Amino acid sequence: MSCTHFCYVAKYRHFLLRLVVIAGDISPIDVITHIPVLCEDADVSYLYVPSKEDLGLAGATKRPTSCIMIAPKDNAEQKAAVEEIKSEIVGASA
C-alpha cells in the first residue's frame, strides 16, 4: 500500500458523517474495487452512479471522476441532506 493511499484511508476514517459515490463505468474496474470494501469496513454508506462524466460534473469539475466522498463539516443543512440520502439508500437496499 502506498503512503498516499494509506494517508487517504487514515483521513477517510475520521469523518463522522459521510457518503461515498462511485462511478459504475470505470475501466479497468480494478481501480475502484477496493472502495466498497473500505466503506463496509468503516461502516460508510456508498452508492453507484452510471457515469463518471456525470459524477465529475456533480463534483464541479469538467474531468471524469471515479469516486467522491461527501463529508459535510458543521453545516446542519448539509448534514441533514446527507442523512436523507443515506436513509434512502438503506430503504432501497432493504
Rosetta constraint file for C-alpha pairs under 8 A:
AtomPair CA 1 CA 5 HARMONIC 6.47 0.50
AtomPair CA 1 CA 6 HARMONIC 6.54 0.50
AtomPair CA 2 CA 6 HARMONIC 6.17 0.50
AtomPair CA 3 CA 7 HARMONIC 6.00 0.50
AtomPair CA 4 CA 8 HARMONIC 6.18 0.50
AtomPair CA 5 CA 9 HARMONIC 6.25 0.50
AtomPair CA 6 CA 10 HARMONIC 6.15 0.50
AtomPair CA 7 CA 11 HARMONIC 6.21 0.50
AtomPair CA 8 CA 12 HARMONIC 5.96 0.50
AtomPair CA 9 CA 13 HARMONIC 6.39 0.50
AtomPair CA 10 CA 14 HARMONIC 7.10 0.50
AtomPair CA 11 CA 15 HARMONIC 7.55 0.50
AtomPair CA 13 CA 42 HARMONIC 6.61 0.50
AtomPair CA 15 CA 71 HARMONIC 6.61 0.50
AtomPair CA 16 CA 71 HARMONIC 7.97 0.50
AtomPair CA 17 CA 71 HARMONIC 5.97 0.50
AtomPair CA 17 CA 72 HARMONIC 7.09 0.50
AtomPair CA 17 CA 79 HARMONIC 7.38 0.50
AtomPair CA 17 CA 82 HARMONIC 7.76 0.50
AtomPair CA 18 CA 44 HARMONIC 6.38 0.50
AtomPair CA 18 CA 45 HARMONIC 7.17 0.50
AtomPair CA 18 CA 69 HARMONIC 6.73 0.50
AtomPair CA 18 CA 70 HARMONIC 5.50 0.50
AtomPair CA 18 CA 71 HARMONIC 4.57 0.50
AtomPair CA 18 CA 72 HARMONIC 7.33 0.50
AtomPair CA 18 CA 82 HARMONIC 7.36 0.50
AtomPair CA 19 CA 44 HARMONIC 6.26 0.50
AtomPair CA 19 CA 45 HARMONIC 5.22 0.50
AtomPair CA 19 CA 46 HARMONIC 5.65 0.50
AtomPair CA 19 CA 69 HARMONIC 5.64 0.50
AtomPair CA 19 CA 70 HARMONIC 5.10 0.50
AtomPair CA 19 CA 71 HARMONIC 6.69 0.50
AtomPair CA 19 CA 82 HARMONIC 7.12 0.50
AtomPair CA 19 CA 86 HARMONIC 7.33 0.50
AtomPair CA 20 CA 39 HARMONIC 7.73 0.50
AtomPair CA 20 CA 44 HARMONIC 7.36 0.50
AtomPair CA 20 CA 45 HARMONIC 6.39 0.50
AtomPair CA 20 CA 46 HARMONIC 4.51 0.50
AtomPair CA 20 CA 47 HARMONIC 6.53 0.50
AtomPair CA 20 CA 67 HARMONIC 7.04 0.50
AtomPair CA 20 CA 68 HARMONIC 5.74 0.50
AtomPair CA 20 CA 69 HARMONIC 4.33 0.50
AtomPair CA 20 CA 70 HARMONIC 6.17 0.50
AtomPair CA 21 CA 46 HARMONIC 5.67 0.50
AtomPair CA 21 CA 47 HARMONIC 5.14 0.50
AtomPair CA 21 CA 48 HARMONIC 5.82 0.50
AtomPair CA 21 CA 49 HARMONIC 7.01 0.50
AtomPair CA 21 CA 67 HARMONIC 5.50 0.50
AtomPair CA 21 CA 68 HARMONIC 5.35 0.50
AtomPair CA 21 CA 69 HARMONIC 6.30 0.50
AtomPair CA 21 CA 70 HARMONIC 7.84 0.50
AtomPair CA 22 CA 32 HARMONIC 7.89 0.50
AtomPair CA 22 CA 46 HARMONIC 7.33 0.50
AtomPair CA 22 CA 47 HARMONIC 6.13 0.50
AtomPair CA 22 CA 48 HARMONIC 4.72 0.50
AtomPair CA 22 CA 49 HARMONIC 6.18 0.50
AtomPair CA 22 CA 66 HARMONIC 6.00 0.50
AtomPair CA 22 CA 67 HARMONIC 4.31 0.50
AtomPair CA 22 CA 68 HARMONIC 6.67 0.50
AtomPair CA 23 CA 48 HARMONIC 5.60 0.50
AtomPair CA 23 CA 49 HARMONIC 5.03 0.50
AtomPair CA 23 CA 50 HARMONIC 5.85 0.50
AtomPair CA 23 CA 51 HARMONIC 5.51 0.50
AtomPair CA 23 CA 52 HARMONIC 4.91 0.50
AtomPair CA 23 CA 55 HARMONIC 6.71 0.50
AtomPair CA 23 CA 65 HARMONIC 7.22 0.50
AtomPair CA 23 CA 66 HARMONIC 5.17 0.50
AtomPair CA 23 CA 67 HARMONIC 5.94 0.50
AtomPair CA 24 CA 48 HARMONIC 5.78 0.50
AtomPair CA 24 CA 49 HARMONIC 5.74 0.50
AtomPair CA 24 CA 50 HARMONIC 4.95 0.50
AtomPair CA 24 CA 51 HARMONIC 6.20 0.50
AtomPair CA 24 CA 52 HARMONIC 7.18 0.50
AtomPair CA 25 CA 29 HARMONIC 7.98 0.50
AtomPair CA 25 CA 50 HARMONIC 6.22 0.50
AtomPair CA 25 CA 51 HARMONIC 5.75 0.50
AtomPair CA 25 CA 52 HARMONIC 6.36 0.50
AtomPair CA 26 CA 31 HARMONIC 7.43 0.50
AtomPair CA 26 CA 32 HARMONIC 7.61 0.50
AtomPair CA 26 CA 52 HARMONIC 6.98 0.50
AtomPair CA 26 CA 66 HARMONIC 6.40 0.50
AtomPair CA 27 CA 31 HARMONIC 7.40 0.50
AtomPair CA 29 CA 33 HARMONIC 6.30 0.50
AtomPair CA 30 CA 34 HARMONIC 7.68 0.50
AtomPair CA 32 CA 36 HARMONIC 7.94 0.50
AtomPair CA 32 CA 66 HARMONIC 7.38 0.50
AtomPair CA 32 CA 67 HARMONIC 7.99 0.50
AtomPair CA 33 CA 37 HARMONIC 7.62 0.50
AtomPair CA 34 CA 38 HARMONIC 6.35 0.50
AtomPair CA 35 CA 39 HARMONIC 6.18 0.50
AtomPair CA 36 CA 40 HARMONIC 6.11 0.50
AtomPair CA 36 CA 46 HARMONIC 7.09 0.50
AtomPair CA 37 CA 41 HARMONIC 6.16 0.50
AtomPair CA 38 CA 42 HARMONIC 6.22 0.50
AtomPair CA 39 CA 43 HARMONIC 5.86 0.50
AtomPair CA 39 CA 44 HARMONIC 4.72 0.50
AtomPair CA 39 CA 45 HARMONIC 6.66 0.50
AtomPair CA 39 CA 46 HARMONIC 6.87 0.50
AtomPair CA 40 CA 44 HARMONIC 5.99 0.50
AtomPair CA 40 CA 45 HARMONIC 7.58 0.50
AtomPair CA 45 CA 86 HARMONIC 6.53 0.50
AtomPair CA 45 CA 89 HARMONIC 7.79 0.50
AtomPair CA 47 CA 89 HARMONIC 7.60 0.50
AtomPair CA 49 CA 55 HARMONIC 7.39 0.50
AtomPair CA 51 CA 55 HARMONIC 6.33 0.50
AtomPair CA 52 CA 56 HARMONIC 6.12 0.50
AtomPair CA 52 CA 64 HARMONIC 4.96 0.50
AtomPair CA 52 CA 65 HARMONIC 5.04 0.50
AtomPair CA 52 CA 66 HARMONIC 5.69 0.50
AtomPair CA 52 CA 67 HARMONIC 7.97 0.50
AtomPair CA 53 CA 57 HARMONIC 6.35 0.50
AtomPair CA 53 CA 62 HARMONIC 7.78 0.50
AtomPair CA 53 CA 63 HARMONIC 6.91 0.50
AtomPair CA 53 CA 64 HARMONIC 4.39 0.50
AtomPair CA 53 CA 65 HARMONIC 6.55 0.50
AtomPair CA 54 CA 58 HARMONIC 6.14 0.50
AtomPair CA 54 CA 64 HARMONIC 7.47 0.50
AtomPair CA 55 CA 59 HARMONIC 6.21 0.50
AtomPair CA 55 CA 64 HARMONIC 6.94 0.50
AtomPair CA 55 CA 65 HARMONIC 5.90 0.50
AtomPair CA 55 CA 66 HARMONIC 7.61 0.50
AtomPair CA 55 CA 67 HARMONIC 7.58 0.50
AtomPair CA 56 CA 60 HARMONIC 6.47 0.50
AtomPair CA 56 CA 61 HARMONIC 5.30 0.50
AtomPair CA 56 CA 62 HARMONIC 6.06 0.50
AtomPair CA 56 CA 63 HARMONIC 5.60 0.50
AtomPair CA 56 CA 64 HARMONIC 4.82 0.50
AtomPair CA 56 CA 65 HARMONIC 4.72 0.50
AtomPair CA 57 CA 61 HARMONIC 5.33 0.50
AtomPair CA 57 CA 62 HARMONIC 5.82 0.50
AtomPair CA 57 CA 63 HARMONIC 7.53 0.50
AtomPair CA 57 CA 64 HARMONIC 7.73 0.50
AtomPair CA 59 CA 68 HARMONIC 7.74 0.50
AtomPair CA 70 CA 82 HARMONIC 7.82 0.50
AtomPair CA 72 CA 78 HARMONIC 5.83 0.50
AtomPair CA 72 CA 79 HARMONIC 5.91 0.50
AtomPair CA 72 CA 82 HARMONIC 7.92 0.50
AtomPair CA 73 CA 79 HARMONIC 7.78 0.50
AtomPair CA 74 CA 79 HARMONIC 7.74 0.50
AtomPair CA 75 CA 79 HARMONIC 6.33 0.50
AtomPair CA 76 CA 80 HARMONIC 6.10 0.50
AtomPair CA 77 CA 81 HARMONIC 6.30 0.50
AtomPair CA 78 CA 82 HARMONIC 6.29 0.50
AtomPair CA 79 CA 83 HARMONIC 6.16 0.50
AtomPair CA 80 CA 84 HARMONIC 6.14 0.50
AtomPair CA 81 CA 85 HARMONIC 6.31 0.50
AtomPair CA 82 CA 86 HARMONIC 6.10 0.50
AtomPair CA 83 CA 87 HARMONIC 6.12 0.50
AtomPair CA 84 CA 88 HARMONIC 6.28 0.50
AtomPair CA 85 CA 89 HARMONIC 6.25 0.50
AtomPair CA 86 CA 90 HARMONIC 6.29 0.50
AtomPair CA 87 CA 91 HARMONIC 6.04 0.50
AtomPair CA 88 CA 92 HARMONIC 6.00 0.50
AtomPair CA 89 CA 93 HARMONIC 6.20 0.50
AtomPair CA 90 CA 94 HARMONIC 6.26 0.50
